[in-house]
């Protein structure tokens, strides 16, 4: 089987371009694996620093990738949130929740020593068709 028939990259201009050798998302076996999204505005590359606004921007970026794949947040089964400061958890949690409805995806949240470009929040998702 050819590599291209096993997996397919998903790319949209409505979310920031990757800052390294990776795809915004890869679809394989009916699953969509979305790379960690930073709170960058796709048009300007500007990074949101306020934890609430940063989370909202991450979620908008993730939704853009989901839409490009013909999916939405209801298809998301697993989320990982990385925080520069775990003290931001309550604010990030509330902003994250405002984009979703039950049943919520499974989730893990971690504090990272540092995030790319000095971001305060990074979120990745896995969705299923």
DRENNUGU-416216 format. One record per residue: residue number from 0; residue in one letter; x, y, z of N, C-alpha, C, O, CB in turn. Coordinates in nm, 2 decimals. Each point is the difference from the previous one (the first is absolute). Glycine has a CB too. Layout:
# residues N
{NUM 'a' {X Y Z} {X Y Z} {X Y Z} {X Y Z} {X Y Z}}
...
END
This chain:
# residues 129
{0 'x' {0.08 -0.12 0.00} {-0.08 0.12 0.00} {0.09 0.12 0.00} {0.09 0.01 0.08} {-0.28 -0.13 0.04}}
{1 'x' {0.16 0.22 -0.20} {0.07 0.12 -0.01} {-0.02 0.09 0.12} {-0.10 0.00 0.07} {0.08 0.00 -0.31}}
{2 'x' {0.13 0.07 0.28} {-0.01 0.09 0.12} {-0.12 0.09 -0.01} {-0.07 0.03 0.10} {0.32 -0.05 -0.08}}
{3 'x' {-0.27 0.09 -0.14} {-0.10 0.10 -0.01} {-0.14 -0.06 0.02} {-0.09 0.08 0.03} {0.24 0.04 -0.19}}
{4 'x' {-0.17 -0.25 0.14} {-0.14 -0.05 0.02} {-0.02 -0.04 0.15} {-0.11 -0.03 0.04} {0.11 -0.06 -0.28}}
{5 'x' {0.11 0.09 0.32} {-0.01 -0.04 0.14} {-0.04 0.12 0.08} {-0.07 0.00 0.10} {0.24 -0.18 -0.13}}
{6 'x' {-0.11 0.30 0.00} {-0.03 0.12 0.07} {-0.01 0.12 -0.09} {0.06 0.00 -0.11} {0.06 -0.10 0.31}}
{7 'x' {-0.19 0.20 -0.16} {-0.02 0.12 -0.08} {0.02 0.12 0.09} {-0.06 0.01 0.11} {-0.10 -0.13 -0.26}}
{8 'x' {0.24 0.22 0.10} {0.02 0.12 0.08} {-0.12 0.09 -0.02} {-0.05 0.01 -0.11} {0.30 -0.03 0.08}}
{9 'x' {-0.29 0.09 0.13} {-0.10 0.11 0.00} {0.07 0.13 0.02} {0.08 0.02 0.09} {-0.27 -0.18 -0.01}}
{10 'x' {0.16 0.26 -0.16} {0.06 0.13 0.00} {-0.11 0.11 -0.03} {-0.07 -0.02 -0.09} {0.30 -0.08 0.03}}
{11 'x' {-0.23 0.20 0.14} {-0.09 0.11 -0.03} {0.07 0.13 0.03} {0.08 0.01 0.09} {-0.28 -0.15 -0.03}}
{12 'x' {0.17 0.25 -0.14} {0.05 0.13 0.03} {-0.07 0.07 0.11} {0.04 0.11 0.05} {0.02 -0.10 -0.29}}
{13 'x' {-0.17 -0.07 0.29} {-0.08 0.05 0.11} {0.07 -0.02 0.14} {-0.05 0.04 0.10} {-0.16 -0.07 -0.24}}
{14 'x' {0.32 -0.05 0.14} {0.07 -0.03 0.12} {0.15 0.03 -0.03} {0.04 0.00 -0.11} {-0.21 -0.18 0.19}}
{15 'x' {0.25 0.21 0.03} {0.14 0.03 -0.03} {0.08 -0.12 -0.07} {-0.03 -0.12 0.03} {0.02 0.27 0.17}}
{16 'x' {0.10 -0.11 -0.28} {0.08 -0.10 -0.07} {0.10 -0.06 0.11} {0.04 0.06 0.09} {-0.06 0.06 -0.32}}
{17 'x' {0.05 -0.25 0.21} {0.10 -0.06 0.09} {0.13 0.07 0.00} {0.05 0.06 -0.10} {-0.16 -0.28 0.06}}
{18 'x' {0.17 0.22 0.16} {0.13 0.07 0.01} {0.12 -0.10 0.00} {0.11 0.03 0.05} {-0.22 0.15 0.08}}
{19 'x' {0.08 -0.30 -0.18} {0.10 -0.11 -0.01} {-0.04 -0.10 -0.10} {-0.10 0.02 -0.07} {0.17 0.02 0.31}}
{20 'x' {0.00 -0.15 -0.24} {-0.03 -0.11 -0.10} {-0.11 -0.09 0.04} {0.02 -0.11 0.04} {0.22 0.12 -0.11}}
{21 'x' {-0.37 0.05 0.08} {-0.11 -0.08 0.03} {-0.13 0.06 -0.06} {0.01 0.12 -0.05} {0.10 -0.18 0.27}}
{22 'x' {-0.21 -0.01 -0.23} {-0.13 0.04 -0.06} {-0.09 0.06 0.10} {0.01 -0.03 0.12} {0.01 -0.15 -0.29}}
{23 'x' {-0.11 0.27 0.13} {-0.10 0.05 0.10} {-0.08 -0.12 0.05} {-0.03 0.00 0.12} {0.01 0.22 -0.24}}
{24 'x' {-0.01 -0.32 0.03} {-0.07 -0.12 0.05} {0.03 -0.11 -0.10} {0.03 0.03 -0.12} {-0.21 0.11 0.23}}
{25 'x' {0.16 -0.26 -0.07} {0.01 -0.12 -0.08} {-0.12 -0.09 0.02} {-0.03 -0.03 0.12} {0.29 0.05 -0.12}}
{26 'x' {-0.32 -0.06 -0.11} {-0.11 -0.09 0.02} {0.04 -0.14 -0.04} {0.07 -0.02 -0.11} {-0.23 0.20 0.06}}
{27 'x' {0.13 -0.28 0.13} {0.03 -0.14 -0.03} {-0.10 -0.09 0.07} {-0.03 0.02 0.12} {0.28 0.04 -0.15}}
{28 'x' {-0.29 -0.16 -0.04} {-0.09 -0.10 0.07} {-0.13 0.06 0.06} {-0.04 -0.04 0.10} {0.24 -0.09 -0.06}}
{29 'x' {-0.25 0.24 -0.10} {-0.12 0.06 0.05} {0.02 0.09 0.12} {-0.10 0.05 0.06} {-0.02 -0.25 -0.14}}
{30 'x' {0.25 0.22 0.11} {0.03 0.09 0.11} {0.08 0.12 -0.05} {0.07 -0.01 -0.09} {-0.07 -0.19 0.25}}
{31 'x' {-0.03 0.32 -0.09} {0.08 0.12 -0.04} {0.08 0.04 0.12} {-0.05 0.02 0.11} {-0.13 0.05 -0.26}}
{32 'x' {0.31 -0.06 0.13} {0.10 0.03 0.10} {0.04 0.15 -0.03} {0.07 0.02 -0.09} {0.01 -0.26 0.13}}
{33 'x' {-0.12 0.33 0.05} {0.03 0.14 -0.02} {0.12 0.04 0.08} {0.00 -0.02 0.13} {-0.24 0.07 -0.18}}
{34 'x' {0.34 0.00 -0.01} {0.12 0.05 0.07} {-0.03 0.10 0.10} {-0.11 0.07 -0.01} {0.25 -0.12 -0.19}}
{35 'x' {-0.05 0.07 0.30} {-0.02 0.11 0.10} {-0.01 0.13 -0.07} {0.08 0.04 -0.08} {0.04 -0.17 0.25}}
{36 'x' {-0.23 0.20 -0.14} {-0.02 0.14 -0.05} {0.03 0.10 0.10} {-0.04 -0.01 0.12} {-0.14 -0.08 -0.27}}
{37 'x' {0.26 0.19 0.11} {0.03 0.11 0.08} {-0.10 0.11 -0.02} {-0.08 -0.01 -0.09} {0.32 -0.04 0.08}}
{38 'x' {-0.25 0.14 0.10} {-0.10 0.11 -0.01} {0.04 0.11 -0.09} {0.00 0.12 0.03} {-0.07 -0.17 0.20}}
{39 'x' {0.10 0.01 -0.36} {0.05 0.10 -0.10} {-0.12 0.03 -0.09} {-0.08 -0.09 -0.04} {0.32 0.00 0.05}}
{40 'x' {-0.25 0.22 -0.05} {-0.10 0.04 -0.10} {0.06 -0.04 -0.13} {0.11 0.04 -0.04} {-0.19 0.16 0.18}}
{41 'x' {0.00 -0.28 -0.22} {0.06 -0.05 -0.13} {0.03 0.11 -0.10} {0.09 -0.01 -0.08} {-0.22 -0.19 0.12}}
{42 'x' {0.06 0.32 -0.03} {0.02 0.10 -0.10} {0.13 0.08 0.04} {0.07 0.04 -0.10} {-0.32 -0.02 0.06}}
{43 'x' {0.27 0.00 0.16} {0.11 0.09 0.04} {0.12 -0.07 0.07} {0.11 0.06 0.00} {-0.28 0.12 0.03}}
{44 'x' {0.15 -0.30 0.02} {0.11 -0.07 0.07} {0.01 0.05 0.14} {0.09 -0.04 0.07} {0.03 0.00 -0.29}}
{45 'x' {-0.20 0.14 0.26} {0.00 0.05 0.13} {-0.04 -0.10 0.11} {-0.10 -0.08 -0.03} {0.05 0.31 -0.07}}
{46 'x' {0.12 -0.23 0.21} {-0.03 -0.10 0.10} {-0.08 0.06 0.12} {0.04 0.11 0.05} {0.18 -0.23 -0.11}}
{47 'x' {-0.33 0.06 0.10} {-0.07 0.05 0.11} {0.07 -0.04 0.13} {0.05 -0.11 0.01} {-0.27 0.09 -0.14}}
{48 'x' {0.23 0.11 0.22} {0.07 -0.03 0.13} {-0.09 -0.02 0.12} {0.03 -0.07 0.09} {0.16 0.20 -0.18}}
{49 'x' {-0.31 -0.06 0.08} {-0.09 -0.02 0.11} {-0.05 -0.14 0.00} {-0.05 -0.05 -0.11} {-0.02 0.29 0.10}}
{50 'x' {0.07 -0.31 0.12} {-0.04 -0.15 0.00} {-0.14 -0.02 -0.05} {-0.02 -0.10 -0.08} {0.17 0.07 0.27}}
{51 'x' {-0.25 0.11 -0.16} {-0.14 -0.02 -0.05} {0.00 0.02 -0.15} {-0.05 -0.09 -0.08} {-0.04 0.17 0.30}}
{52 'x' {0.14 0.03 -0.27} {0.01 0.03 -0.14} {0.08 -0.10 -0.08} {-0.03 -0.04 -0.11} {0.00 0.28 0.16}}
{53 'x' {0.14 -0.28 0.01} {0.09 -0.10 -0.06} {-0.07 -0.14 -0.02} {0.01 -0.06 -0.11} {0.19 0.18 0.22}}
{54 'x' {-0.28 -0.16 -0.01} {-0.08 -0.12 -0.01} {-0.10 0.01 -0.11} {-0.02 -0.09 -0.08} {0.06 0.04 0.32}}
{55 'x' {-0.11 0.16 -0.24} {-0.10 0.03 -0.11} {0.06 -0.01 -0.14} {-0.06 -0.05 -0.09} {-0.07 0.19 0.26}}
{56 'x' {0.25 -0.08 -0.18} {0.06 0.00 -0.13} {0.05 -0.14 -0.04} {-0.02 -0.04 -0.12} {0.09 0.28 0.16}}
{57 'x' {-0.02 -0.31 0.06} {0.04 -0.14 -0.03} {-0.13 -0.08 -0.05} {0.01 -0.08 -0.10} {0.17 0.09 0.27}}
{58 'x' {-0.29 0.01 -0.10} {-0.12 -0.08 -0.04} {-0.05 0.04 -0.13} {-0.05 -0.08 -0.08} {-0.01 0.07 0.32}}
{59 'x' {0.07 0.14 -0.28} {-0.05 0.04 -0.13} {0.10 -0.06 -0.11} {-0.05 -0.04 -0.10} {-0.04 0.26 0.20}}
{60 'x' {0.22 -0.22 -0.07} {0.09 -0.07 -0.09} {-0.03 -0.15 -0.02} {0.00 -0.05 -0.11} {0.18 0.22 0.18}}
{61 'x' {-0.21 -0.23 0.04} {-0.03 -0.14 -0.01} {-0.13 -0.03 -0.07} {-0.01 -0.09 -0.08} {0.13 0.06 0.30}}
{62 'x' {-0.22 0.12 -0.20} {-0.13 -0.02 -0.07} {0.02 0.02 -0.15} {-0.06 -0.06 -0.08} {-0.06 0.15 0.28}}
{63 'x' {0.21 0.00 -0.24} {0.03 0.03 -0.14} {0.05 -0.13 -0.07} {-0.04 -0.04 -0.11} {0.09 0.28 0.16}}
{64 'x' {0.04 -0.31 0.02} {0.06 -0.13 -0.05} {-0.11 -0.10 0.00} {-0.01 -0.08 -0.10} {0.24 0.14 0.19}}
{65 'x' {-0.31 -0.07 0.01} {-0.11 -0.10 0.00} {-0.09 0.02 -0.11} {-0.04 -0.09 -0.07} {0.05 0.08 0.32}}
{66 'x' {-0.05 0.14 -0.28} {-0.09 0.03 -0.11} {0.06 -0.04 -0.13} {-0.07 -0.05 -0.09} {-0.03 0.24 0.22}}
{67 'x' {0.23 -0.16 -0.15} {0.07 -0.04 -0.12} {-0.02 -0.15 -0.03} {0.00 -0.04 -0.12} {0.16 0.24 0.15}}
{68 'x' {-0.16 -0.28 0.08} {-0.01 -0.14 -0.02} {-0.15 -0.04 0.00} {-0.03 -0.12 -0.01} {0.25 0.09 0.13}}
{69 'x' {-0.31 0.12 -0.11} {-0.15 -0.03 0.00} {-0.05 -0.05 0.13} {-0.10 -0.07 0.01} {0.13 0.01 -0.25}}
{70 'x' {0.04 0.11 0.35} {-0.04 -0.04 0.13} {-0.02 0.12 0.09} {0.01 0.11 -0.05} {0.12 -0.32 0.03}}
{71 'x' {-0.17 0.19 0.15} {-0.02 0.10 0.09} {0.04 -0.05 0.14} {0.04 -0.11 0.01} {-0.23 0.22 -0.15}}
{72 'x' {0.17 -0.03 0.24} {0.04 -0.03 0.14} {-0.08 -0.13 0.05} {0.05 -0.07 0.09} {0.00 0.31 -0.05}}
{73 'x' {-0.16 -0.27 -0.09} {-0.08 -0.12 0.04} {0.08 -0.13 -0.04} {-0.03 -0.10 0.06} {-0.19 0.23 -0.08}}
{74 'x' {0.31 -0.12 -0.07} {0.08 -0.12 -0.05} {0.12 -0.02 0.09} {0.07 -0.10 -0.01} {-0.15 0.14 -0.22}}
{75 'x' {0.12 0.06 0.31} {0.12 -0.01 0.08} {-0.02 -0.10 0.12} {-0.09 0.01 0.07} {0.15 0.23 -0.13}}
{76 'x' {0.04 -0.33 0.07} {-0.01 -0.10 0.10} {0.11 0.02 0.11} {-0.01 -0.05 0.11} {-0.08 -0.11 -0.28}}
{77 'x' {0.20 0.23 0.13} {0.11 0.02 0.10} {0.07 0.13 -0.03} {0.02 0.04 -0.11} {0.01 -0.29 0.13}}
{78 'x' {0.00 0.32 0.09} {0.07 0.13 0.00} {0.11 0.00 0.09} {-0.01 -0.06 0.11} {-0.20 0.17 -0.17}}
{79 'x' {0.32 -0.05 0.03} {0.11 0.02 0.09} {0.03 0.15 0.00} {0.01 0.07 -0.11} {0.09 -0.30 0.07}}
{80 'x' {-0.10 0.29 0.16} {0.03 0.14 0.02} {0.13 0.02 0.07} {0.03 -0.07 0.10} {-0.27 0.12 -0.09}}
{81 'x' {0.33 0.03 -0.07} {0.13 0.03 0.06} {-0.01 0.15 0.05} {-0.03 0.08 -0.08} {0.16 -0.26 -0.07}}
{82 'x' {-0.09 0.20 0.27} {0.00 0.13 0.06} {0.15 0.04 0.04} {0.07 -0.08 0.05} {-0.31 0.05 0.03}}
{83 'x' {0.27 0.16 -0.10} {0.13 0.05 0.05} {-0.01 0.02 0.15} {0.11 -0.01 0.07} {-0.07 0.12 -0.29}}
{84 'x' {-0.16 -0.09 0.27} {-0.02 0.02 0.15} {-0.13 -0.07 0.04} {-0.10 0.04 -0.04} {0.23 0.18 0.03}}
{85 'x' {-0.12 -0.33 0.09} {-0.12 -0.07 0.04} {-0.09 0.09 0.08} {-0.12 -0.04 0.01} {0.26 -0.17 0.00}}
{86 'x' {-0.10 0.32 0.04} {-0.09 0.09 0.07} {-0.10 0.06 -0.09} {-0.11 0.05 0.04} {0.29 0.01 0.11}}
{87 'x' {-0.16 -0.07 -0.29} {-0.10 0.04 -0.10} {-0.11 -0.10 -0.02} {-0.09 0.03 -0.07} {0.27 0.10 -0.04}}
{88 'x' {-0.17 -0.24 0.18} {-0.10 -0.11 -0.03} {-0.14 0.04 0.02} {-0.08 -0.03 -0.10} {0.25 -0.12 0.18}}
{89 'x' {-0.21 0.22 0.02} {-0.15 0.03 0.01} {-0.05 0.09 -0.11} {-0.11 -0.02 -0.05} {0.14 0.00 0.29}}
{90 'x' {0.05 0.12 -0.28} {-0.04 0.09 -0.11} {0.00 -0.08 -0.13} {-0.10 0.02 -0.08} {0.20 0.18 0.20}}
{91 'x' {0.00 -0.28 -0.15} {0.01 -0.07 -0.12} {-0.11 -0.11 -0.01} {-0.07 -0.01 -0.10} {0.32 0.04 0.10}}
{92 'x' {-0.28 -0.09 0.11} {-0.11 -0.10 0.01} {-0.13 0.06 -0.04} {-0.08 -0.06 -0.07} {0.21 -0.06 0.25}}
{93 'x' {-0.16 0.23 -0.12} {-0.13 0.07 -0.03} {-0.01 0.04 -0.15} {-0.11 -0.02 -0.06} {0.10 0.10 0.30}}
{94 'x' {0.11 -0.02 -0.29} {0.00 0.04 -0.14} {-0.01 -0.12 -0.09} {-0.07 0.00 -0.10} {0.21 0.20 0.15}}
{95 'x' {-0.07 -0.31 -0.02} {0.00 -0.13 -0.08} {-0.15 -0.05 0.00} {-0.05 -0.04 -0.10} {0.30 -0.01 0.16}}
{96 'x' {-0.30 0.04 0.06} {-0.14 -0.05 0.02} {-0.10 0.07 -0.09} {-0.10 -0.06 -0.04} {0.16 -0.01 0.27}}
{97 'x' {-0.04 0.20 -0.25} {-0.10 0.08 -0.07} {-0.02 -0.04 -0.14} {-0.10 0.04 -0.07} {0.15 0.15 0.22}}
{98 'x' {0.05 -0.26 -0.21} {-0.01 -0.04 -0.14} {-0.06 -0.14 -0.01} {-0.02 -0.05 -0.11} {0.22 0.19 0.06}}
{99 'x' {-0.22 -0.21 0.16} {-0.04 -0.14 -0.01} {-0.13 -0.03 0.07} {-0.05 0.08 0.07} {0.29 -0.14 -0.08}}
{100 'x' {-0.29 -0.06 -0.02} {-0.12 -0.04 0.07} {0.01 -0.15 0.04} {0.08 -0.07 -0.07} {-0.22 0.25 -0.05}}
{101 'x' {0.07 -0.22 0.22} {0.01 -0.14 0.04} {-0.05 -0.09 -0.11} {-0.09 0.03 -0.08} {0.05 0.03 0.32}}
{102 'x' {0.09 -0.18 -0.25} {0.11 -0.05 0.09} {0.13 0.06 -0.04} {0.04 0.00 -0.12} {-0.16 -0.22 0.15}}
{103 'x' {0.20 0.27 0.06} {0.12 0.06 -0.02} {0.11 -0.10 -0.04} {-0.01 -0.12 0.04} {-0.05 0.30 0.12}}
{104 'x' {0.16 -0.14 -0.24} {0.11 -0.09 -0.03} {0.08 -0.04 0.12} {0.00 0.07 0.10} {0.01 0.03 -0.33}}
{105 'x' {0.05 -0.21 0.23} {0.10 -0.04 0.10} {0.11 0.11 -0.01} {0.03 0.05 -0.11} {-0.08 -0.31 0.10}}
{106 'x' {0.12 0.29 0.12} {0.10 0.11 -0.01} {0.11 -0.02 0.11} {-0.02 -0.06 0.10} {-0.16 0.21 -0.18}}
{107 'x' {0.30 -0.11 0.04} {0.11 0.02 0.10} {0.05 0.14 -0.01} {0.00 0.06 -0.11} {0.06 -0.31 0.09}}
{108 'x' {-0.02 0.31 0.13} {0.05 0.13 0.00} {0.13 0.00 0.08} {0.01 -0.06 0.11} {-0.24 0.16 -0.12}}
{109 'x' {0.34 -0.04 -0.05} {0.13 -0.01 0.06} {0.06 0.14 0.00} {-0.03 0.09 -0.08} {0.06 -0.32 0.01}}
{110 'x' {0.06 0.26 0.17} {0.08 0.12 0.00} {0.13 -0.04 -0.07} {0.06 -0.11 0.03} {-0.16 0.21 0.18}}
{111 'x' {0.14 -0.03 -0.31} {0.13 -0.02 -0.07} {0.10 0.10 0.04} {-0.03 0.11 0.04} {-0.10 -0.21 -0.24}}
{112 'x' {0.26 0.06 0.20} {0.10 0.09 0.04} {0.00 0.13 -0.09} {0.03 0.11 0.04} {0.11 -0.31 0.04}}
{113 'x' {-0.17 0.18 -0.21} {-0.01 0.11 -0.10} {-0.08 -0.05 -0.12} {0.00 -0.12 -0.03} {0.22 0.22 0.11}}
{114 'x' {-0.28 -0.01 -0.15} {-0.08 -0.03 -0.12} {0.06 0.08 -0.11} {0.06 0.10 0.02} {-0.27 -0.15 0.11}}
{115 'x' {0.20 0.00 -0.26} {0.05 0.07 -0.11} {-0.04 0.15 -0.01} {-0.11 0.03 0.04} {0.12 -0.25 -0.16}}
{116 'x' {0.08 0.30 0.08} {-0.02 0.15 -0.02} {-0.04 0.07 0.13} {-0.06 0.11 -0.01} {-0.01 -0.16 -0.23}}
{117 'x' {0.09 -0.02 0.36} {-0.04 0.07 0.12} {-0.15 -0.01 0.03} {-0.05 0.08 0.08} {0.25 0.07 -0.10}}
{118 'x' {-0.27 -0.23 -0.05} {-0.15 -0.01 0.02} {-0.03 -0.04 0.14} {0.08 -0.07 0.07} {-0.11 0.01 -0.31}}
{119 'x' {-0.09 0.09 0.29} {-0.05 -0.04 0.13} {-0.08 -0.12 -0.01} {-0.02 -0.07 0.10} {0.02 0.31 -0.03}}
{120 'x' {-0.06 -0.27 -0.19} {-0.09 -0.11 -0.01} {0.03 -0.07 -0.14} {0.03 0.07 -0.10} {-0.21 0.04 0.24}}
{121 'x' {0.17 -0.24 -0.14} {0.00 -0.08 -0.12} {-0.10 -0.11 0.01} {0.00 -0.07 0.11} {0.25 0.13 -0.15}}
{122 'x' {-0.33 -0.09 -0.06} {-0.10 -0.10 0.01} {0.01 -0.09 -0.12} {0.01 0.05 -0.12} {-0.16 0.10 0.25}}
{123 'x' {0.14 -0.28 -0.11} {-0.01 -0.10 -0.11} {-0.12 -0.08 0.02} {-0.05 -0.02 0.11} {0.30 0.01 -0.14}}
{124 'x' {-0.30 -0.05 -0.08} {-0.12 -0.08 0.00} {0.01 -0.12 -0.09} {0.07 -0.01 -0.09} {-0.20 0.22 0.14}}
{125 'x' {0.05 -0.31 -0.01} {-0.03 -0.12 -0.08} {-0.15 -0.01 -0.02} {-0.07 0.01 0.09} {0.28 -0.13 -0.01}}
{126 'x' {-0.25 0.11 -0.21} {-0.14 -0.01 -0.03} {-0.02 -0.13 -0.08} {0.09 -0.05 -0.07} {-0.12 0.30 0.06}}
{127 'x' {-0.10 -0.30 0.01} {-0.03 -0.12 -0.07} {-0.12 0.03 -0.09} {-0.09 0.07 0.04} {0.17 -0.22 0.15}}
{128 'x' {-0.08 0.10 -0.31} {-0.11 0.01 -0.09} {-0.12 -0.08 0.04} {-0.10 0.00 -0.06} {0.25 0.04 -0.13}}
END
